Amino acid sequence: MLNLGILAHVDAGKTSLTERLLYAAGAIDEVGSVDDGNTRTDSLALERRRGITIKSAVVSFAIGGTTVNLIDTPGHPDFIAEVERVLNVLDGAVLVVSAVEGVQAQTRVLMRTLRRLGIPTLVFVNKIDRRGARHDGIVRELADKLTPSVVAMGSTAGLGTGAASFTPFDGAPAFASRLVDVLAEQDDGLLAAYVAGEEIPYARLRAELAAQTGQALAHPVFFGSAITGAGVDALMAGIEELLPAAQGDPAGPVSGTVFKVERGQAGEKIAYVRLFSGTVSTRDRLTFGDDREGKVTAISVFDQGAAARCPSAGAGRIARLWGLADVRIGDAIGRPGKAGPRGHFAPPSLETVVVPRRPADRAALHLALAQLAEQDPLIGLRQDDLRQEVSVSLYGEVQKEVIQATLLDDFGLDVAFRETTTICVERPIGTGEAYEVIGTDSNPFLATVGLRVEPARAGGTERRAGHGSGSSRNQDGAEGSATMSTEFRLEVELGSLPYSFMRTIEETVRETLRQGLHGWQVEDCVVTLTHSGYWARQSHMGGVFDKSMSSTAGDFRNLTPLVLMAALKRAGTRVFEPAHRFRLELPADTLGSVLPALARLGAVPRTRAPGPAGEVGVEGEIPAASVHELEQRLPGLTRGEGVLECAFDRYQPVRGPIPERPRTDHNPLNRKEYLLHVVRRV
């Protein structure tokens, strides 16, 4: 069993290669075409119309005695989160490069990620039948820009024509010499034999090549054409020989990870799970995530191009599980194992409001977006109750088109979008207190609540770009690399309030902090309950409950936002915007035009170092709001040769005008007047 990912820059031919592999393995009778919209893995209507992959898809075929689960992934950077989810479950990968365009920006990003995660990778240079295809130049480019440990596994003939072909090397002296050069870098015994002038058997070199490829130290390169089929047989042989099979004990404890969730025809959830250990059977009860559980009602595994029902699935398999109603992407199934999820997601830094063209569709829109968020957890939904609007988080503008088309095709909802904005956060910069006492004229609710808001101090639980820790920050909030969780504390005795009222106050505090003084979520703060009081349950002589004399949870739910926002206003908040760390690789002669552009976009270059083959590398920080413009301008500034990598790093204070986010009814400027109006009416 081998779980194999196909990755590439957009338009390099991933999906076409997937079709050709299925055909060559006998899993399908006819090769589908991206242009004709009839490929097996691009099943979404928008994928077929645009000719791009949006959602990862799994198909299966056999090579000799090895069953391969092949996962086709998106190539567009807006869907990088989908790619990263797939990376968590792979045993090996094939990185596709165009023989004409060569190494492109996304190719380098993907290869760095594959090497960082230690995923064994073969390179397939596609499109050798196209005019302008290259062999030696591509090999040099791969060595210069991706990794020096590449090994061309054969020669090409007829480049740029329909008769282009690939012939694997088989023990030729020049090929053996190249193998020794690459493999000896990691094998001292091989290096010693080479220095001593010993004759090294070709079989030993092939065995060492397989071993180092399996450790992601060497990267064999195959050439071919997914359209004509040239070189595909050699690639399949390389997959079987050089990539390691899935590991795991079917008799061990159940351990797996959910990397995809979709809905079936009846609306039921279907979880795609990579099993690292154990065996899952129908009717098993599984624990997942934060102590949630469910009963498996059906299982299917992938076999010869399609999914087939089966009673159980064991370690190494990718299984589709039914019955786990509360499952979410990223959940660990059973006991977390050492082979658990690798990598991390950078959070989306953009947000837009989704507006139904028909006002009557508002409720249906929220339900539909909630289902889409199940399939992509980084589509963070935010409901504005006051304006009856829903916002979604984004990586880029292409996602808007995908969401719009999906809502129309799958749910019959026609929507539009407001202008995209950057997601900011608020942090308190001082300490503020407020309280309301039961029975006073200013307090219409039967509750006493006092709250103190203050900044979280260094040493709290921090998150930095998904790593679980970050740098400390000053008391005034001027520095801070990550978001801290809000902490709720008690300065009153536990018995001063019924537990249900305490719980209501804490839940309301957390809900209210989703909208701060400037409309952004408030983070990195400690909220302390300083005053509490209530009137016990009162009844008339006939035993009838008298609400006018008795405190209820609703009193605390309505009063808490007023007190909290008053305390927050006295503490004051500062708005922070997301900052990305970036790495630029560009021709050295273009540096003079790129640096001023970075300065105009608010970027701060920190370090500079020579890059491969006359390039220069620049690393630094840039506001997330400027990343999209930099991506658009970079090709023109660098003759199309610049490569940009960006990842969320931290939040930094906003420079210039403070961006206001539309507030909900948590805003004390309107909520108190509204609640007092309601009370007077009652």
Buried (B, 14 or more C-beta within 10 A) or exposed (E): BBBBBBBBBBBBBBBBBBBBBBBBBEBBEEBBBBEEBEBBBBEBBBBBEBBBBBBBBBBBBBBEEBBBBBBBBBBBBBBBBBBBBBBBBBBBBBBBBBBBBBBBBBBBBBBBBBBEBEBBBBBBBBBBBBEEBBBEEBBBBBBBBBBEBBBBBBBBEBBBBEEBBBBBBEEEEEBBEBBBEBBBBBBEEBBEBBEEEEEBEBEBBBEBBBBBBBEBBBBBBBBBBBBBEBBBEBBBBBBBBBBBBBEBBBEBEBBBBBBBBBBEEEEBBBBBBBBBBBBBEBEBEBBBBEEBEBEBEBBBBBBBBEBEEBEBBBBBBBBBBBBBEEBBBBBBBBBEBEBBBBBBBBBBBBBBBBBBEEEEBBEBBBEBBEBBBBBBBBBBBBBBEBEEBBBBBBBBEBBBBBBBBBBBEBBEBEBEBEEBBBBBBBBBBBBBBBBBEBEEEEBBBBBBBBBBBBBBEEEBEBBBBBEEEBEEBEEBBEBBBBBBBBBBEBEBEEEBBBEEBBEBBBBBBBBBBBBBBBBBBBBBBBBBBBBBBBBEEEEEEEEEEEEEEBBBBEBBBBBBBBBBBBBBBBBBBBBBBBBBBBBBBBBEEBBEEBBEBBEEBBBEBEEBEEBEEEBBBBBBBBBBBBBBEBBEBBEEBBEEBBBBBBBBBBBBBBEEEBBEBBBBBBBBEEBBEEBEEEEEEE
